[in-house]
C-alpha cells in the first residue's frame, strides 16, 4: 500500500482487481447507500426471496403438512448444520442450526460444567458481549453450587486458566473492538489444566477462516445473521466436538432432541450425536431462508475473504487518520490487521451523533455505548471505493459540524 492514498481512482482499481467482486451482485443493496453494518445484520441475498416464495407458496401453501416429509423440513437443522460446519472447521454431524446464541450457550455451558463438576470457575473476558455474561450469570445463580465467573482482560486470559477452571468461555472476535483471541493457544492451555472451552463465533463465522477441530475446541456457538446473511433473527448454530457427543448432555430436553420423536414416549431418551442439541419445534421459514446465505459463503474462498477484510480495514484506518486527524477520533481496534476481525471501531465523545449524521448521508454503520462507532466490512459485498466514500462523508460531517443537528442527538432504542 502506498504511503498516501491520493484519490478515489486507487480504490476503484482495487475494485476492478477484486476476485470477490462478482458476489456483490448476489445481494440486494439499496442504491445510494454504503452498508458497513454487516457485522450486525448481513445484507439480503437476492435468492432469499425465491426461497421464501417456494417455502410459503409451494411447500406450506400447497403441500401443507406433507412438507415435513416431502421437503424434509424436519432435518433442516442437521442439513444446514453440515453446511455451516464447512465454514468453521468442523465435520459433518458436529454442528446443528437451531434456537438463538443465548439458548445454545446455556445448553453447552450446562453440558461442560456437568463434565467438570469438581471445578468451580468459569473464565470469561471482561467486556465481552453482554448476553454471554448474562446467560452465564443466570446459570451460576440457577445451579447455586459455588460456581463463580472469573472476568479477566484479554492479556490476562492465559494466566487465569488454572486447575480450578471448569470452562473457558470466550468470543473469538470481540464484538466492540474486533480484537481476535488466539483459539489454538487458549484451547491448548485450557486442556493442559483439564478445562473445557466454549467459543462464540458470532463475529468470525463467514468472515475469516475458523478451524475448530484443528484447535481441538470442545464447544462453540454462533449466529447466522451477520456474515452468513441469514436475515434478522435467523437461527444460531451450536458445535459439539464428536469426542464429547456421547458424554455432553444439554438440559433443555425437547421432543426434537428425542431419540424417536414420533414415538411420543413419556420419558426422554436423548437423540444420537449432535441432534440431542435440539429442543422444540424449529422455525422452518427462518431455516429455509438461511440456506441462501450459507450457499454463497460456501462458494467463496475464506482466505480471499480474510485478505480483503484486512485490507479494507487497513485502508479505512489510514484514511481516517489522514483525513480526520484534527477531529479527535481514537482507534479502538487493533492496528495490526492480523489481530482484528472484519471491522474497525473508532471512538469519539460525540460518537452517537456522528454516526447518526453519517447514516443520514447514506453511510450505515452502528454505535456501541459509550462512544464507539463501528464499521463492519463484509468482503462479499463491501467495495474498496466504499471506504473512500465513507471517509469522505465522515470528514464532511466533522468539518461542517453536521453532527450537532438536534435530530442527531436523540437516541433511538436500537443503536
Buried (B, 14 or more C-beta within 10 A) or exposed (E): EEEEBEEBEBBEEBEEEBEBBEBBEBBEBEEEEBBBBBBBBBBBBBBBEEBBEBBEEEBBEEEEEEBBEEBEBBEBBBBBBBBBBBBBBBBBBBBBBBBBBBBBBBBBBBBBBBBBEEBBBBBBBEBBBEBBBEBBBEBBEEEEEEBEBBBBEBEBBBEBBBEBBBBBBBBBBBBBBBBBBBBEEBBBBBBEEBBBBBBBBBBBBBBBBBBBBEBBBBBBBBBBBBBBBBBEEBBBBBBBBBEBBEEBBBEBBBBBBBEEBEEEEEEEEBBEBBBBBBBEEBBBBBBBBBBBBBBBBEEBEBEBBBBBBBBBBBBBBBBBBBBBEEBEBEBBBBEEBEBBBBBBBBBBEBBBBBBBBBBBBBBBBBBBEEBBBBBBBBBBBBBBBBBBBBBBBBBBBBEEEBBEEEEBEEEEEEE
